[in-house]
Amino acid sequence: MGQGAPNRLAKPKRFFILAKVIVPPMKHLYSDPPGGRNSSAGRAWRVWLVGPPEGWISPGGGEVQWLATAQALQERGLEVSVVGGPIPPIYKQMFLQPKSPPFRPTDEAPPAQSLFQPPRRPRSGRCRSVPFRADRPEPMAPPILPAIASKPDIVHLFGSHPSHLDWAAWARQAAVPVVLSPIAWFSLRTYWRAGGNALAKWTSSSKFLLRAVCPWLPSWRKRLYRSVDLLLPNSLAEARQLSRYFLLPPSRIHVVPNGADPRFAQAAPTAFVQRTGLHHFVFCPGRLEPRKNQLGLLRAMRDWPGPIVLMGDPAPGQEAYAAACRQEAGTNVHFLPRLAHDDPLLASAYAACGCVVLASWFETPGLAALEAAMQGAPLVLPTEGACQEYFGPWAWYVRPTDLAGIHQAVEKALQSGRNPRLAQHVLRHYTWQQTAEATWQAYRRAMNLCIHQRPPRSESIPSMTGPTCQHRQSDPNPAIHASIPAP
């Protein structure tokens, strides 16, 4: 392994971001939310985007999707509030029915900054590779709870987390429609290869098999998926899994494709090449964890003489896996720390690489693949997941256990060169603006599918036994609504 200058880690700064964004009303685009909730004429819809509880500690594609969707919706004219973490107790009594006690911010609300305190992040080991940067990127700041002055028109949850059950229950009590982007994939191989000890693997795999055989059995996931008004998977394949394993009707599913920032298409390789001296390398971005299968990639490319770049930090609890990857790596393998998503060096790395390899156990389809595709970079992607739905014949697909197949696919990808048709396809269909448009259509559909009912006269939040709104019996289009174009 090549030795470079020591990578001195700077202590991450603790800071907070203001998550509430006020956007001027756009009367020519937006009408009043239905349901008669005291909305002013022609104002923008108020949307709360609720992210994973602790996703900002080790941010990945799901967290980028959460924040990028919020930014795109803001640009589209909505009034967006980004909320991170489980619902605080004080929120459970806000905007409820008249029987609930009134909310007095001056008496009951703690300071917003005290609602989320980032835990201490352990200092990981130094990078044993080329000199890259003196400071590691600062961890994503936890979004604070917005200083809410009025009721939202819709709540959008991101990720499948048990804490979202409380948000769905609160939305039902407050008579607010709620949608969920599950960001999930279900298969036996992915559960078995997810990492952990043998007991954890057996437990998760057994639960999946039981779910596959008996989809009517209760679980917290099923309660969560049935408690929202609309599910927003990223692909038709994910939508079919939700319908199969949780018996969800197609009328409750609206496919919203993932997106990427068009700035990746304009990047040049100069900055990354000057910083690292690497060019035309095999690039594997992502957190170091068993699901991403970096160890399998290194074993498949053990005799490869060219440079290989793995960019990313170990996922929480996967430090042993990262150590195994470093032990397997040869002198041509370079481990680089995670770059902030808006860092120009990340886009420059996509422009400088020879191909992008995600030999994962699944991708849905993976933000790294979309960002690299905007450059027309050759892609080596897993067969499991939604990659073929997005990229069609313009990528090489491999099984994570087929080491020889991975090696052959990487060789072919490096020899193929850039594909401008792939870049045009992704730029035309998979930008965050396209994602915001599909999300906006899903919001309108959730509003139209729901008839708000007055919840029970109780000060406690009831258990979820159905969606936040009572659906009409006749859906104008009972099929799964999809926005994925054919490649």
Secondary structure, DSSP 8 states (H G I E B T S, - for coil): ----S-----------B--EE-----TTT----TT--S--TT---EEEEEE-TTTTTS--HHHHHHHHHHHHHHHHT-EEEEEESS--GGGGGSS--TTS----HHHH---GGGS-------------SS---SS-------B------S--SEEEEES--TTHHHHHHHHHHTT--EEEE------HHHHHTS-S-HHHHHHHHHHHHHHHH-TTS--HHHHHHHHSSEE--SSHHHHHHHHHHH---GGGBB-----B-GGGGG--SHHHHHHH---S-EEEES-BSGGGTHHHHHHHTTT--S-EEEE--B-TT-HHHHHHHHHH--TTEEEE----TT-HHHHHHHHH-SEEE---S-BSS-HHHHHHHTTT--EEEESSBSHHHHHTTSSEEE-TT-HHHHHHHHHHHHHH---HHHHHHHHHH-BHHHHHHHHHHHHHHHHHHEE-----S-SS-----S-SSEE-S--S--S-B------
